[in-house]
Structures are given as structure tokens and as C-alpha cells.
Amino acid sequence: MTIITVRELHKTFGPTVAVDNVTFSVETGEIFGILGPNGAGKTTTVECISGMLEADRGSLSVLGRHPFRGGYFLRSQVGYQMQSSTLPAQLRVGEALHLFASLYPNPASIPELLDTVGLAHRRKTAFAALSGGERQRLSIALALIGNPRIAILDELTTGLDPQGRRDIWNLVERIRESGITVLLVSHFLDEIERLCDRLAIITMGRSIFVGTPEHLIARAAVQNPQITGLEDAYLTIVDSAASLTGT
């Protein structure tokens, strides 16, 4: 069942075109990746999907509703871990979860959620005292506190050390196993390859590929039969798109 549909999405900020023509769909229960270089339009795309921004043109549907006009229903069904977020320095982990839980009619169990994200032992710890990885875990917990059907995770492992990244990857897999559809924004090929069932590549504000990692490799191999890995395939497709637009 399709849970998110994006068709010919277009969004500008003044004279700047952030998203020019993005099209893809997300199926229930999958981890769907949005991949692309910095400034490609990835975050603008998911902000339109989440209802934080209104698209200028195109068609958007999330759980059968328009995200910008979906009201409280969609806000309670879509959890969003933003690329950059912070909390008051002295706010404790448990206090933050209780505060966010108060905004939802049927919040998740805070003890269970703390166990899931590995922060049960940090419940009384102030935000300022958390490590980078722990702050990411808390931001994911806050995105899940409303018992959403969809979780949008934007650049969730940027700045983390290798062990921290692997811990977060394990957490994302547990989130999917719990029945939540995950929309994962990243520019890390190993992250996409490890986690995602399918992906969309966005560059220069346009979606230039939608499919499985295996499909991406096969498509790139048509241009270069020596390609066998996801990184080379990604670079081939992105470079090809750039050459066609003359950039």
C-alpha cells in the first residue's frame, strides 16, 4: 500500500529554486531513502511532505491527505527528526519526553521508548550533558513519542563516530520492525545500502532515479559495465544527470 505520494514537486524561495521536479512514492512498512549531495533539495522535499512547507506546484499525499492541509491528524501520524535541533541545556531527557508526550492523545510509553533508543540510563540527564549520539537518540525518541505511522529521519548520523552510526542504524531497523514506515534522508552511501529497501536520488532539485539499490547498480552498469558497487553507481548517475543539464 502506498503511504506517501510525491508528484512533480516544485518549491522556490524567492529567486532560488530549491525543488524543481521531484516524483516518488513510499510503500507502507519500508525504509525509503532520499539520497543526494548537499543542497540538492532533500530537506526541502521532506519539509513539504511533513507539512512544514507548502509546495508551489505538484501533488502531495500522505496517508491520503494533503500534508500542508492535513491538520492535527497528520501531525499526530508523522514524526519528524529534523536535521538540526536543540533543547534547553538543563532540560532532562525524561522531562523532554513528558513535555512532547503531552501534545499527543495516545503517546508512546516513555519507559519503553527510552529502552528502545537506549537512553533508559540517561533519563535524568540534562540535554547539555548528552553526547552527540545520545542527542540523536533523543531526537529520534521525540519523533516517535506520538506513536506515528511514519518517521522522517533527516541526516541522523552526520557527525557521529563509526560506532555511533552503527548504533543508530540498528535503532532505525528496530523502528521499522515495530511497524513504522521510515523516510530516511542521507548523503551516506553505506547508510543507504545498509538500511533502505528503495531510494530516490535528488540532485539540482530533481529526482533522477527511484528504485532499489540493486536497480541503481544495474542501471549504472549499462553506462559502465565495470561498475559493481553502490558508490560508483550513484556517482555515475549523478554525473550523467549533471552532464545532461550542462552543470
C-alpha positions as CSV (number, residue, x, y, z in Angstrom):
1,M,0.0,0.0,0.0
2,T,1.3,3.4,-0.9
3,I,1.6,5.7,2.1
4,I,3.3,8.7,0.6
5,T,3.0,10.0,-3.0
6,V,5.1,12.9,-4.4
7,R,4.5,14.0,-8.0
8,E,6.3,16.8,-9.8
9,L,7.0,18.7,-6.6
10,H,8.2,22.3,-7.1
11,K,9.3,24.8,-4.4
12,T,11.1,28.1,-4.6
13,F,12.4,30.6,-2.0
14,G,12.4,33.9,-3.8
15,P,14.5,33.6,-6.9
16,T,16.1,30.3,-5.7
17,V,14.6,27.1,-7.0
18,A,15.1,24.5,-4.1
19,V,13.0,21.7,-5.6
20,D,12.3,21.6,-9.4
21,N,10.7,18.3,-10.3
22,V,10.6,15.5,-7.7
23,T,8.5,12.4,-8.0
24,F,8.4,9.2,-6.0
25,S,6.2,7.1,-3.7
26,V,6.8,5.3,-0.5
27,E,5.1,2.0,0.5
28,T,3.9,1.0,3.9
29,G,6.5,-0.7,6.1
30,E,9.6,0.1,4.0
31,I,12.6,2.2,4.7
32,F,12.8,4.6,1.8
33,G,16.0,6.6,1.3
34,I,16.4,10.1,-0.1
35,L,19.9,10.5,-1.3
36,G,21.8,13.3,-2.9
37,P,24.6,15.9,-2.5
38,N,24.4,18.8,-0.1
39,G,22.0,21.5,-1.4
40,A,20.2,19.0,-3.7
41,G,16.7,19.8,-2.3
42,K,16.4,16.7,0.1
43,T,15.4,18.6,3.2
44,T,13.0,20.9,1.4
45,T,11.3,17.9,-0.1
46,V,10.7,16.2,3.3
47,E,9.6,19.5,4.8
48,C,6.9,19.6,2.2
49,I,6.0,16.0,3.0
50,S,5.8,16.7,6.7
51,G,3.6,19.8,6.2
52,M,6.1,22.3,7.4
53,L,6.3,23.9,4.0
54,E,3.6,24.3,1.3
55,A,4.7,23.3,-2.2
56,D,4.3,25.9,-5.0
57,R,3.3,23.2,-7.5
58,G,2.9,19.5,-7.8
59,S,0.9,16.8,-6.0
60,L,1.5,15.5,-2.5
61,S,-0.4,12.9,-0.5
62,V,0.5,11.5,2.9
63,L,-1.9,8.9,4.4
64,G,-4.4,10.0,1.8
65,R,-4.3,13.7,2.8
66,H,-2.5,16.8,1.7
67,P,0.3,17.3,4.2
68,F,0.1,21.1,4.5
69,R,-3.7,21.0,5.0
70,G,-3.8,17.7,6.9
71,G,-4.2,19.3,10.2
72,Y,-3.8,17.6,13.6
73,F,-4.4,14.1,12.1
74,L,-1.2,14.2,10.0
75,R,0.8,16.0,12.7
76,S,0.0,13.1,15.0
77,Q,0.8,10.4,12.4
78,V,4.1,11.8,11.1
79,G,7.1,12.0,13.4
80,Y,10.0,14.2,12.2
81,Q,13.6,14.1,13.4
82,M,15.0,17.3,12.0
83,Q,18.5,17.7,10.6
84,S,19.4,20.2,13.3
85,S,17.6,20.6,16.6
86,T,18.4,21.5,20.1
87,L,16.7,21.7,23.5
88,P,17.2,23.9,26.6
89,A,20.5,22.9,28.2
90,Q,19.1,22.0,31.6
91,L,16.1,20.1,30.3
92,R,16.4,16.4,31.3
93,V,15.7,13.5,28.9
94,G,12.7,12.3,30.7
95,E,11.3,15.9,31.1
96,A,11.6,16.4,27.3
97,L,9.7,13.2,26.6
98,H,7.0,14.0,29.0
99,L,6.6,17.5,27.5
100,F,6.3,16.2,24.0
101,A,4.0,13.4,25.1
102,S,1.6,15.9,26.4
103,L,1.0,17.1,22.9
104,Y,-0.5,13.8,21.7
105,P,-3.7,11.9,22.5
106,N,-2.1,8.5,22.5
107,P,1.6,8.9,23.2
108,A,4.1,6.0,23.3
109,S,5.1,4.6,26.7
110,I,8.1,6.7,27.8
111,P,9.9,3.8,29.6
112,E,9.5,1.5,26.6
113,L,10.7,4.3,24.2
114,L,13.7,5.0,26.4
115,D,14.6,1.3,26.3
116,T,14.1,1.2,22.5
117,V,16.5,4.2,21.9
118,G,19.0,3.1,24.6
119,L,18.5,6.1,26.9
120,A,16.9,4.5,29.9
121,H,20.0,5.1,32.0
122,R,20.1,8.8,30.9
123,R,16.5,9.6,31.8
124,K,17.6,12.2,34.5
125,T,20.5,13.6,32.4
126,A,20.4,17.2,31.2
127,F,20.5,17.8,27.4
128,A,23.8,19.7,27.7
129,A,25.4,16.6,29.2
130,L,24.4,14.2,26.4
131,S,26.9,13.1,23.8
132,G,26.3,13.7,20.1
133,G,25.0,10.2,19.6
134,E,22.7,10.4,22.7
135,R,21.3,13.7,21.4
136,Q,20.5,12.0,18.1
137,R,18.8,9.1,20.0
138,L,16.8,11.7,22.0
139,S,15.7,13.5,18.8
140,I,14.5,10.1,17.3
141,A,12.6,9.4,20.6
142,L,10.9,12.7,20.3
143,A,9.9,12.0,16.7
144,L,8.4,8.7,17.9
145,I,6.7,9.8,21.1
146,G,3.3,10.4,19.3
147,N,3.1,6.8,18.1
148,P,3.4,7.9,14.4
149,R,2.9,5.6,11.4
150,I,5.6,7.5,9.5
151,A,9.0,8.6,10.8
152,I,11.1,11.1,8.8
153,L,14.7,11.0,9.8
154,D,16.9,13.7,8.3
155,E,20.7,13.2,8.2
156,L,20.5,11.4,11.6
157,T,24.1,10.2,11.7
158,T,26.0,13.3,10.5
159,G,28.9,14.0,12.9
160,L,28.8,10.6,14.7
161,D,31.7,8.3,15.0
162,P,31.6,4.8,13.3
163,Q,30.2,3.0,16.3
164,G,27.6,5.7,16.9
165,R,26.5,5.4,13.3
166,R,26.1,1.7,13.6
167,D,24.1,2.0,16.8
168,I,21.7,4.4,15.1
169,W,21.4,2.1,12.1
170,N,20.4,-0.7,14.5
171,L,17.8,1.6,16.1
172,V,16.3,2.5,12.7
173,E,15.9,-1.2,11.8
174,R,14.1,-1.7,15.2
175,I,11.8,1.2,14.4
176,R,10.8,-0.4,11.1
177,E,10.3,-3.8,12.8
178,S,7.8,-2.1,15.1
179,G,5.6,-1.3,12.0
180,I,6.7,2.3,11.4
181,T,7.4,3.4,7.8
182,V,10.7,5.2,7.7
183,L,11.7,8.0,5.3
184,L,15.5,8.4,5.6
185,V,17.3,11.4,4.3
186,S,21.1,10.9,3.8
187,H,24.1,11.5,1.7
188,F,26.0,8.5,3.0
189,L,26.0,5.6,0.6
190,D,26.9,2.9,3.2
191,E,23.9,4.1,5.3
192,I,21.5,3.8,2.3
193,E,22.9,0.4,1.3
194,R,22.6,-1.0,4.8
195,L,19.1,0.3,5.6
196,C,17.0,1.1,2.6
197,D,14.6,-1.1,0.6
198,R,14.3,1.6,-2.1
199,L,15.7,5.1,-2.7
200,A,15.3,8.3,-4.7
201,I,18.3,10.3,-5.8
202,I,17.7,14.0,-5.9
203,T,20.2,16.4,-7.4
204,M,19.8,20.0,-8.5
205,G,16.2,19.9,-7.2
206,R,15.2,17.0,-9.4
207,S,14.6,13.3,-8.8
208,I,16.8,11.4,-11.3
209,F,16.4,7.8,-10.0
210,V,13.8,5.8,-8.0
211,G,14.3,2.1,-7.3
212,T,16.2,-0.4,-5.2
213,P,20.0,-0.2,-4.6
214,E,20.4,-3.2,-6.9
215,H,18.4,-1.5,-9.6
216,L,20.7,1.6,-9.3
217,I,23.8,-0.6,-9.8
218,A,22.2,-2.3,-12.8
219,R,21.2,1.0,-14.4
220,A,24.7,2.5,-14.0
221,A,26.3,-0.7,-15.3
222,V,24.6,-0.1,-18.7
223,Q,26.8,3.0,-18.9
224,N,29.9,1.4,-17.4
225,P,30.0,-2.4,-17.2
226,Q,32.8,-2.2,-14.7
227,I,30.5,-0.8,-12.0
228,T,29.6,-3.3,-9.3
229,G,29.2,-1.1,-6.1
230,L,26.6,1.4,-5.0
231,E,29.0,4.3,-4.6
232,D,30.3,4.1,-8.2
233,A,26.7,3.6,-9.5
234,Y,25.5,6.7,-7.6
235,L,28.3,8.9,-8.9
236,T,27.8,7.6,-12.4
237,I,24.0,8.5,-12.4
238,V,24.6,11.9,-10.7
239,D,27.4,12.8,-13.1
240,S,25.3,11.7,-16.1
241,A,22.4,14.0,-14.9
242,A,24.8,16.9,-14.5
243,S,26.2,16.5,-18.0
244,L,22.7,16.5,-19.5
245,T,21.9,19.8,-17.8
246,G,25.3,21.3,-18.6
247,T,26.2,21.9,-15.0
